[in-house]
Amino acid sequence: MIRVFCKNNGVTKEFHSGVSLCEVYEALELDMPYGVIAARVNNVTEGLALRLNRHKDVEFIDVRSDDGMRIYVRSLTFIFMKVMNEMFPGKTVRFENAISKGYYCRMDVPMSEEQVDMVREKMRLIINSNIPFKRVECHTADAIEVFERIGRKDKVRLLETYDRLYTSYYELDGYVDSYYNGLVPSTGYITLFEIEKYDDGVLLRVPNKECPSELEDKVPQEKLHELFEERLQWHQKMGVETIGDFNKAVRAGYGIDLVNVSEVLQERRLSQIADEVSQRNAKVVLIAGPSSSGKTTFSKRLSIQLIACGLKPYAISLDDYFVNRTHTPRKPDGDYDFESIYSIDLPFFNESLSRILNGEEVDVPTYNFKTGEREFNGKRLKLTPQMVLVIEGTHALNPMLTSQIADSDKFRIYVSALTSIKLDYHNYISTSDNRLLRRMIRDAKYRGYSAQETIMRWPDVRRGEEKWIFPYQENADVMFNSSLFYELAVFKAQAEPMLRAVPENCAEYSEAQRLLRFLDYIVPLQDKELPPTSLAREFLGGSSFKY
């Protein structure tokens, strides 16, 4: 007999060795109104088909958790891909990225409304039939043969560069596919979805995490979608659409070429943006973006390009306009809410900016983070004809920040690391995972935080972004993708030891293991060939810029 301690209800119960998580869940008779999706076993997320042979701590999770939603989306994607394979045999279907609170997929040939309706009905039929997902573990060479046989070259390229003896794939009623993490036990676990046309593909819509009985509201994100499309075209031109493509290029000796081309493409875009600012004759450049998007290095490199355009950039940090600590808003738990726009002295900032644009000379504050108070140390600013203010900060695109400034004086830029390279055509890499790795490496290097501490803080950071940053990203005049083709391969060397150091007995262990699992597929690159001006240097160190 084995003992299972259930974290959901604090009950320990004995079971026969070999019991499945599904059977444990049923025996415990837990009250989970939105059902169960998976379980964390000793702080590692596992599928419900897993069988237990030793004493374990188990926590059952639903779609409201990040891991639960990922498993739900992967399982829904599998069903969608099965239907697409049946309806359009031989056609390539790509699961591109998260957009508009859904997931964008497209095929070589766009679908009609009637075809989308047919896909939806076939998916519902599969879901209602409650067909089991079967996991097959085998030698990696055998899996390669399976995917060679069905023409899945993207899977083959990935597995050929995956240096593990064993791997796994899944089978659903004769259709096979692979995902680097688990699925639900059967199709009946998918309770809610929608599919509709989106651009030249379709949008898979999923439940709202806070209220899973309702679909996520669709959010217009046309500019963000265009930015993803631009990066995808770059990947296709370079022949590195997937990690399998990238790995093969690196092993063939083209890693440095990928670094150099990626850097040149980014510099070209920076030059184009600087030209737009100059042509617009804007006096204020506002730069916003989520955590670890590379805003700081972007603003410094843009300033250099602005100088090349004959302008004189003057950097202003929104941090210097924080309210005094005693006036900082607080979260419900009593901690300071530095992510809130009300942590900035909005009236004072607008007044100062208005006076500057009116030609007055003003005192520029410096915020003392030790005392929590604004100070004036004799720094003064008066706008000259060729001067442009470069203001970088979390809330730069929020209309409240510059409510008293005419739109004609402003040029708004949104910066984010929009990862567009995929593991394979059906496994995309989350942009938030890319940013988390960036932040984790930077936190360790410059702030002394462990990976565990960064992972622990990340959900709170993400909540702040959802509230204060993402709703205003479409206000941007231009968007800049700060991700680099090669960066995950460079981050891997630093991130893996940090993630392995996360102890098993903490909640963050599950996330650390998930990140390690997808990094395992990537062939590493050394950072010694990166130029000192690279945006990646903001996180890795070795930058020629001062931060």
C-alpha positions as CSV (number, residue, x, y, z in Angstrom):
1,M,0.0,0.0,0.0
2,I,1.1,3.6,-0.6
3,R,0.0,6.8,1.2
4,V,-1.3,9.8,-0.8
5,F,-1.5,13.1,1.0
6,C,-4.0,15.4,-0.8
7,K,-3.3,19.1,-0.5
8,N,-6.8,20.1,-1.6
9,N,-8.4,18.7,1.6
10,G,-5.5,17.9,3.9
11,V,-6.5,14.2,3.9
12,T,-4.0,11.2,3.7
13,K,-5.4,8.0,2.3
14,E,-3.9,4.6,1.5
15,F,-4.1,3.1,-2.0
16,H,-2.8,0.0,-3.8
17,S,0.5,0.6,-5.6
18,G,-0.2,1.4,-9.3
19,V,-3.3,3.5,-8.6
20,S,-3.9,6.3,-11.2
21,L,-4.4,9.9,-10.3
22,C,-7.9,9.6,-11.9
23,E,-8.7,6.9,-9.4
24,V,-7.3,8.8,-6.5
25,Y,-9.4,11.9,-7.5
26,E,-12.6,9.8,-7.6
27,A,-11.9,8.1,-4.3
28,L,-11.3,11.4,-2.5
29,E,-14.7,12.8,-3.7
30,L,-13.3,16.4,-4.0
31,D,-15.7,19.2,-4.7
32,M,-14.1,21.0,-7.7
33,P,-16.9,22.9,-9.5
34,Y,-15.0,23.3,-12.7
35,G,-13.7,19.7,-12.8
36,V,-10.2,18.5,-12.7
37,I,-7.6,18.8,-15.4
38,A,-4.3,17.5,-13.9
39,A,-2.5,17.2,-10.6
40,R,0.8,18.4,-9.1
41,V,2.6,15.3,-7.7
42,N,5.4,16.2,-5.4
43,N,5.2,19.7,-7.0
44,V,5.5,18.5,-10.6
45,T,2.4,18.8,-12.8
46,E,1.4,15.4,-14.2
47,G,-1.5,14.1,-16.3
48,L,-4.3,12.2,-14.6
49,A,-3.4,8.9,-16.2
50,L,-0.1,8.8,-14.2
51,R,0.1,5.7,-11.9
52,L,1.6,6.1,-8.4
53,N,4.0,3.5,-7.0
54,R,5.3,5.4,-3.9
55,H,4.0,7.7,-1.2
56,K,3.1,11.1,-2.8
57,D,1.8,14.6,-2.1
58,V,-0.9,15.4,-4.6
59,E,-2.7,18.6,-5.4
60,F,-5.5,18.4,-8.1
61,I,-5.8,21.5,-10.3
62,D,-8.5,22.8,-12.7
63,V,-8.4,25.2,-15.7
64,R,-8.1,28.2,-13.4
65,S,-4.4,27.4,-12.8
66,D,-1.7,28.3,-15.4
67,D,-0.7,24.7,-15.8
68,G,-4.3,23.6,-16.0
69,M,-5.1,26.1,-18.8
70,R,-1.9,25.0,-20.7
71,I,-3.1,21.4,-20.6
72,Y,-6.6,22.3,-21.6
73,V,-5.3,24.3,-24.6
74,R,-2.9,21.6,-25.7
75,S,-5.7,19.0,-25.6
76,L,-8.0,21.3,-27.5
77,T,-5.3,21.9,-30.0
78,F,-4.8,18.1,-30.5
79,I,-8.5,17.7,-31.2
80,F,-8.4,20.6,-33.7
81,M,-5.3,19.1,-35.4
82,K,-7.0,15.7,-35.7
83,V,-10.0,17.2,-37.5
84,M,-7.8,19.3,-39.8
85,N,-5.8,16.3,-40.7
86,E,-9.0,14.4,-41.6
87,M,-10.5,17.3,-43.6
88,F,-7.3,18.6,-45.3
89,P,-4.9,15.6,-45.6
90,G,-1.4,16.6,-46.6
91,K,-1.9,20.3,-45.7
92,T,0.4,22.0,-43.2
93,V,-1.3,23.5,-40.1
94,R,0.6,25.8,-37.9
95,F,-0.3,26.7,-34.3
96,E,1.2,30.2,-34.4
97,N,0.7,32.3,-31.2
98,A,-1.6,33.6,-28.5
99,I,-3.5,36.6,-29.7
100,S,-6.8,38.4,-28.9
101,K,-7.3,36.2,-25.8
102,G,-7.2,33.1,-28.0
103,Y,-4.8,31.0,-30.1
104,Y,-4.2,31.6,-33.7
105,C,-3.8,28.7,-36.2
106,R,-3.6,28.7,-39.9
107,M,-3.2,26.4,-42.9
108,D,-1.5,26.7,-46.2
109,V,-4.9,27.4,-47.8
110,P,-7.4,29.7,-46.0
111,M,-10.7,28.1,-44.9
112,S,-14.2,29.3,-45.8
113,E,-16.8,30.0,-43.1
114,E,-18.5,26.8,-44.1
115,Q,-15.3,24.8,-43.5
116,V,-14.8,26.5,-40.1
117,D,-18.4,25.5,-39.2
118,M,-17.6,21.9,-40.2
119,V,-14.4,21.8,-38.2
120,R,-16.3,23.1,-35.1
121,E,-19.0,20.4,-35.4
122,K,-16.4,17.6,-35.9
123,M,-14.5,18.8,-32.9
124,R,-17.7,18.7,-30.8
125,L,-18.4,15.2,-32.0
126,I,-15.0,14.0,-30.9
127,I,-15.4,15.8,-27.5
128,N,-18.9,14.2,-26.9
129,S,-17.4,10.8,-27.8
130,N,-15.0,11.1,-24.9
131,I,-12.1,9.4,-26.7
132,P,-9.0,8.7,-24.6
133,F,-5.6,10.3,-25.4
134,K,-3.1,7.5,-25.3
135,R,0.5,8.3,-24.3
136,V,3.2,6.2,-26.1
137,E,6.8,6.2,-24.6
138,C,9.4,4.9,-26.9
139,H,13.0,5.2,-28.2
140,T,13.4,8.6,-29.9
141,A,14.5,6.8,-33.1
142,D,11.2,5.0,-33.1
143,A,9.2,8.3,-32.7
144,I,11.2,9.8,-35.6
145,E,10.1,6.8,-37.8
146,V,6.5,7.4,-36.8
147,F,6.6,11.1,-37.8
148,E,8.6,10.4,-40.9
149,R,5.9,8.0,-42.0
150,I,3.1,10.6,-41.7
151,G,5.2,13.4,-43.3
152,R,5.7,15.5,-40.2
153,K,9.1,16.9,-41.1
154,D,8.9,19.6,-38.4
155,K,8.6,16.9,-35.7
156,V,11.4,14.9,-37.3
157,R,13.8,17.9,-37.3
158,L,13.1,18.6,-33.7
159,L,13.6,14.9,-32.6
160,E,16.7,14.5,-34.6
161,T,18.4,17.2,-32.6
162,Y,16.9,16.0,-29.2
163,D,19.7,14.1,-27.5
164,R,17.5,11.9,-25.4
165,L,17.3,8.1,-25.7
166,Y,13.5,8.1,-25.0
167,T,10.7,10.4,-25.9
168,S,6.9,10.2,-26.0
169,Y,4.0,11.0,-28.3
170,Y,0.2,10.8,-28.1
171,E,-2.4,8.9,-30.1
172,L,-6.1,9.9,-30.5
173,D,-8.3,7.5,-32.4
174,G,-5.5,6.7,-34.9
175,Y,-4.1,10.3,-35.2
176,V,-0.6,10.9,-33.6
177,D,1.0,14.1,-32.4
178,S,3.5,15.1,-29.8
179,Y,3.5,17.8,-27.1
180,Y,6.3,18.5,-24.6
181,N,3.9,18.4,-21.7
182,G,0.8,16.4,-20.7
183,L,-2.8,16.2,-21.9
184,V,-6.2,15.5,-20.3
185,P,-7.1,11.8,-20.1
186,S,-9.8,12.0,-22.7
187,T,-11.6,14.4,-25.0
188,G,-14.6,14.7,-22.7
189,Y,-12.6,16.9,-20.4
190,I,-12.9,19.7,-22.9
191,T,-16.0,21.5,-21.8
192,L,-16.0,24.8,-23.6
193,F,-14.4,26.3,-26.8
194,E,-15.1,28.2,-29.9
195,I,-13.5,28.5,-33.3
196,E,-13.8,31.4,-35.8
197,K,-12.1,32.9,-38.7
198,Y,-9.2,35.2,-37.9
199,D,-7.1,36.9,-40.7
200,D,-6.1,34.0,-43.0
201,G,-6.5,31.4,-40.3
202,V,-8.7,30.6,-37.3
203,L,-8.8,31.7,-33.7
204,L,-9.3,29.0,-31.1
205,R,-11.1,30.5,-28.1
206,V,-10.9,29.1,-24.7
207,P,-12.5,29.5,-21.2
208,N,-11.9,32.5,-19.1
209,K,-9.5,31.5,-16.3
210,E,-11.4,33.4,-13.6
211,C,-14.8,32.1,-14.7
212,P,-14.3,28.9,-16.8
213,S,-18.0,28.6,-17.6
214,E,-17.6,31.6,-20.0
215,L,-15.3,32.1,-23.0
216,E,-12.6,34.7,-22.8
217,D,-13.7,38.0,-24.3
218,K,-12.1,38.5,-27.7
219,V,-9.8,41.5,-27.6
220,P,-8.9,43.4,-30.8
221,Q,-5.1,43.3,-31.3
222,E,-4.5,44.1,-34.9
223,K,-1.2,45.9,-34.4
224,L,0.2,43.1,-32.3
225,H,-0.9,40.5,-34.9
226,E,0.9,42.5,-37.6
227,L,4.1,42.4,-35.5
228,F,3.8,38.6,-35.1
229,E,3.3,38.3,-38.8
230,E,6.4,40.5,-39.6
231,R,8.6,38.3,-37.3
232,L,7.2,35.1,-38.8
233,Q,8.1,36.3,-42.3
234,W,11.7,36.9,-41.1
235,H,11.8,33.4,-39.7
236,Q,10.6,31.9,-42.9
237,K,13.1,33.9,-45.0
238,M,15.9,32.6,-42.8
239,G,14.6,29.1,-42.8
240,V,14.4,28.9,-39.0
241,E,10.7,28.7,-38.3
242,T,11.0,26.0,-35.6
243,I,13.5,25.0,-33.0
244,G,14.3,22.0,-35.0
245,D,15.4,24.3,-37.9
246,F,17.4,26.4,-35.5
247,N,19.2,23.4,-33.9
248,K,20.2,22.0,-37.3
249,A,21.6,25.4,-38.4
250,V,23.6,25.7,-35.2
251,R,25.0,22.2,-35.5
252,A,25.9,23.0,-39.1
253,G,28.0,25.9,-38.0
254,Y,25.6,28.8,-38.8
255,G,24.9,29.9,-35.2
256,I,27.0,33.1,-35.5
257,D,25.3,33.9,-38.8
258,L,21.9,33.7,-37.0
259,V,23.2,36.0,-34.3
260,N,24.5,38.6,-36.8
261,V,21.4,38.6,-39.0
262,S,19.1,38.9,-36.0
263,E,21.0,41.9,-34.7
264,V,21.0,43.6,-38.1
265,L,17.3,43.1,-38.6
266,Q,16.6,44.6,-35.2
267,E,19.0,47.6,-35.9
268,R,17.3,48.2,-39.2
269,R,13.9,48.4,-37.5
270,L,15.3,50.8,-34.9
271,S,16.5,53.0,-37.7
272,Q,13.1,53.0,-39.3
273,I,11.4,54.0,-36.1
274,A,13.9,56.9,-35.5
275,D,13.1,58.1,-39.1
276,E,9.4,58.1,-38.3
277,V,10.0,60.1,-35.1
278,S,12.0,62.6,-37.0
279,Q,9.5,62.9,-39.8
280,R,6.6,63.3,-37.3
281,N,8.5,66.1,-35.6
282,A,7.4,64.7,-32.3
283,K,8.7,66.3,-29.1
284,V,7.9,63.4,-26.8
285,V,8.7,59.7,-27.4
286,L,6.8,57.4,-25.0
287,I,8.2,53.9,-24.6
288,A,6.2,51.2,-22.8
289,G,6.2,47.5,-22.5
290,P,5.9,44.6,-20.0
291,S,8.5,43.4,-17.6
292,S,11.8,42.2,-19.2
293,S,10.7,43.4,-22.7
294,G,14.0,45.2,-23.1
295,K,12.6,48.8,-22.9
296,T,15.7,50.2,-21.3
297,T,18.2,49.0,-24.0
298,F,15.7,49.8,-26.7
299,S,15.4,53.4,-25.5
300,K,19.2,53.8,-25.4
301,R,19.7,52.3,-28.9
302,L,16.8,54.4,-30.2
303,S,18.4,57.5,-28.8
304,I,21.6,56.7,-30.8
305,Q,19.5,56.4,-33.9
306,L,17.8,59.7,-33.1
307,I,21.2,61.4,-32.8
308,A,22.0,60.1,-36.3
309,C,18.8,61.8,-37.5
310,G,20.1,65.1,-36.1
311,L,18.0,65.1,-33.0
312,K,19.1,65.6,-29.3
313,P,17.3,62.9,-27.2
314,Y,16.9,63.6,-23.5
315,A,16.0,60.6,-21.4
316,I,13.4,60.9,-18.6
317,S,12.6,58.0,-16.3
318,L,9.1,57.7,-15.0
319,D,10.5,56.2,-11.8
320,D,11.7,59.7,-10.8
321,Y,8.1,60.8,-10.7
322,F,6.9,58.3,-8.2
323,V,4.7,59.7,-5.4
324,N,6.4,59.7,-2.0
325,R,6.3,56.3,-0.4
326,T,3.7,57.3,2.2
327,H,1.3,58.0,-0.7
328,T,2.0,54.8,-2.7
329,P,-1.2,52.8,-3.3
330,R,-1.4,49.4,-1.7
331,K,-2.6,46.0,-2.8
332,P,-5.4,44.2,-0.9
333,D,-2.7,42.3,1.1
334,G,-1.3,45.6,2.3
335,D,1.9,45.5,0.2
336,Y,2.9,48.6,-1.9
337,D,1.5,48.5,-5.4
338,F,4.4,49.9,-7.5
339,E,2.7,48.5,-10.7
340,S,-0.3,50.9,-10.3
341,I,-0.3,54.0,-12.4
342,Y,-1.3,55.9,-9.2
343,S,2.2,55.2,-7.9
344,I,3.2,58.0,-10.2
345,D,2.4,61.6,-9.4
346,L,0.3,62.2,-12.4
347,P,-0.6,65.9,-11.8
348,F,3.0,66.8,-11.1
349,F,4.3,64.9,-14.2
350,N,1.7,66.4,-16.5
351,E,2.4,69.9,-15.2
352,S,6.2,69.5,-15.6
353,L,5.8,68.1,-19.1
354,S,3.5,70.9,-20.2
355,R,5.8,73.5,-18.9
356,I,8.8,71.9,-20.7
357,L,6.9,71.8,-24.0
358,N,5.9,75.4,-23.5
359,G,9.6,76.3,-23.4
360,E,10.0,76.9,-19.7
361,E,13.0,75.7,-17.7
362,V,12.0,73.2,-15.0
363,D,13.5,71.3,-12.2
364,V,13.9,67.6,-12.9
365,P,13.5,65.4,-9.9
366,T,15.4,62.3,-8.8
367,Y,13.6,59.7,-6.8
368,N,15.5,58.4,-3.7
369,F,14.5,54.8,-3.4
370,K,16.1,54.4,0.0
371,T,14.1,57.2,1.6
372,G,11.1,56.8,-0.6
373,E,10.9,60.5,-1.4
374,R,11.4,62.7,-4.5
375,E,14.4,65.0,-4.4
376,F,15.6,68.0,-6.4
377,N,19.4,68.1,-6.8
378,G,19.8,71.1,-9.2
379,K,19.1,69.2,-12.4
380,R,17.2,71.5,-14.8
381,L,15.7,71.1,-18.3
382,K,14.8,73.5,-21.0
383,L,13.7,72.2,-24.4
384,T,15.8,73.3,-27.4
385,P,14.6,73.1,-31.1
386,Q,16.3,69.8,-31.9
387,M,15.6,68.2,-28.5
388,V,13.2,65.2,-28.1
389,L,12.2,63.8,-24.8
390,V,12.5,60.0,-24.5
391,I,10.3,58.8,-21.7
392,E,10.5,55.1,-20.8
393,G,8.3,53.3,-18.3
394,T,5.6,50.8,-17.6
395,H,2.7,53.3,-18.0
396,A,4.0,55.4,-20.9
397,L,1.1,54.4,-23.2
398,N,-1.6,54.9,-20.6
399,P,-3.6,58.1,-21.7
400,M,-3.8,59.2,-18.0
401,L,0.0,59.7,-18.0
402,T,0.0,62.4,-20.6
403,S,-3.6,63.6,-20.5
404,Q,-2.6,67.3,-20.8
405,I,-0.2,66.8,-23.8
406,A,-1.4,67.2,-27.4
407,D,-1.3,63.9,-29.4
408,S,0.6,65.8,-32.1
409,D,3.5,66.2,-29.7
410,K,3.6,62.4,-28.9
411,F,5.1,59.4,-30.6
412,R,4.1,56.1,-28.8
413,I,6.1,52.9,-28.9
414,Y,5.2,49.5,-27.5
415,V,8.1,47.1,-26.9
416,S,7.7,43.4,-26.2
417,A,9.5,40.1,-26.7
418,L,7.1,38.4,-29.0
419,T,8.6,35.0,-29.5
420,S,7.6,33.6,-32.9
421,I,9.9,30.6,-33.2
422,K,8.1,27.4,-32.3
423,L,9.3,24.0,-31.1
424,D,7.4,22.5,-34.0
425,Y,4.3,23.5,-35.9
426,H,1.9,22.5,-33.1
427,N,4.0,23.6,-30.1
428,Y,4.4,27.4,-29.8
429,I,6.7,29.0,-27.2
430,S,4.9,31.5,-24.9
431,T,6.2,35.1,-25.0
432,S,5.7,35.3,-21.3
433,D,8.0,32.3,-20.9
434,N,10.7,34.1,-22.9
435,R,10.3,37.2,-20.6
436,L,10.4,35.1,-17.5
437,L,13.7,33.6,-18.5
438,R,15.1,37.1,-19.2
439,R,13.9,38.4,-15.8
440,M,15.2,35.3,-14.0
441,I,18.7,35.7,-15.4
442,R,18.7,39.5,-14.8
443,D,17.4,39.1,-11.3
444,A,20.1,36.7,-10.4
445,K,22.9,38.8,-12.0
446,Y,21.9,42.3,-10.7
447,R,19.5,41.8,-7.8
448,G,20.7,38.6,-6.1
449,Y,17.4,36.8,-6.5
450,S,17.2,33.1,-7.0
451,A,15.1,31.5,-9.7
452,Q,12.6,30.4,-7.1
453,E,12.1,34.0,-5.9
454,T,11.7,35.3,-9.5
455,I,9.2,32.5,-10.3
456,M,7.3,33.3,-7.1
457,R,6.9,37.0,-8.0
458,W,6.0,36.3,-11.6
459,P,2.3,35.8,-11.2
460,D,2.0,39.2,-9.4
461,V,4.0,40.8,-12.2
462,R,1.7,39.3,-14.8
463,R,-1.4,40.5,-13.0
464,G,-0.1,44.0,-13.0
465,E,0.7,43.8,-16.8
466,E,-2.8,42.5,-17.5
467,K,-4.3,45.5,-15.6
468,W,-1.9,48.4,-16.4
469,I,0.0,47.6,-19.7
470,F,-1.7,45.2,-22.1
471,P,-5.0,47.2,-22.3
472,Y,-3.0,50.2,-23.8
473,Q,-0.6,48.4,-26.2
474,E,-2.8,49.1,-29.2
475,N,-2.5,52.8,-28.5
476,A,1.1,52.6,-29.9
477,D,2.0,54.4,-33.1
478,V,4.6,51.6,-33.7
479,M,5.4,48.3,-32.0
480,F,8.9,46.8,-31.7
481,N,9.6,43.2,-31.2
482,S,12.6,42.9,-28.9
483,S,13.0,39.1,-29.2
484,L,16.0,37.7,-31.0
485,F,16.0,34.5,-33.0
486,Y,18.8,33.0,-31.0
487,E,18.2,34.3,-27.5
488,L,16.6,31.1,-25.9
489,A,19.7,29.2,-27.0
490,V,22.0,31.7,-25.3
491,F,19.8,32.0,-22.2
492,K,19.8,28.2,-21.8
493,A,23.3,28.0,-20.4
494,Q,22.5,30.4,-17.6
495,A,18.9,29.4,-16.9
496,E,19.3,25.7,-16.6
497,P,21.5,25.6,-13.5
498,M,19.3,28.2,-11.8
499,L,16.2,26.2,-12.5
500,R,17.7,23.0,-11.3
501,A,18.5,24.7,-8.0
502,V,14.8,25.3,-7.3
503,P,14.1,22.9,-4.4
504,E,11.5,20.1,-4.8
505,N,9.7,21.0,-1.6
506,C,8.5,24.4,-2.9
507,A,5.6,25.4,-5.1
508,E,7.9,27.0,-7.7
509,Y,9.5,23.6,-8.4
510,S,6.6,22.8,-10.9
511,E,7.3,25.8,-13.0
512,A,11.0,25.3,-12.9
513,Q,10.6,21.7,-14.2
514,R,8.2,22.9,-17.0
515,L,10.8,25.4,-18.2
516,L,13.6,22.9,-18.1
517,R,11.5,20.5,-20.2
518,F,11.2,22.9,-23.1
519,L,14.7,24.2,-22.8
520,D,15.9,20.6,-23.1
521,Y,15.0,20.7,-26.8
522,I,17.2,23.7,-27.7
523,V,20.8,23.4,-28.7
524,P,22.8,26.0,-26.7
525,L,24.8,28.9,-28.1
526,Q,27.6,30.7,-26.2
527,D,27.1,34.5,-25.6
528,K,30.7,35.4,-26.4
529,E,29.9,36.4,-30.0
530,L,27.0,38.8,-29.0
531,P,27.8,42.5,-29.6
532,P,28.0,44.7,-26.5
533,T,25.0,46.7,-27.8
534,S,22.8,43.6,-28.1
535,L,19.5,43.9,-26.4
536,A,20.1,40.5,-24.9
537,R,23.1,42.0,-23.0
538,E,20.6,43.8,-20.8
539,F,19.9,40.5,-19.2
540,L,23.1,38.5,-19.7
541,G,25.5,41.3,-18.8
542,G,28.5,42.7,-20.8
543,S,26.5,45.6,-22.3
544,S,28.2,48.8,-23.4
545,F,25.3,50.7,-22.0
546,K,25.0,51.9,-18.4
547,Y,21.8,50.9,-16.6
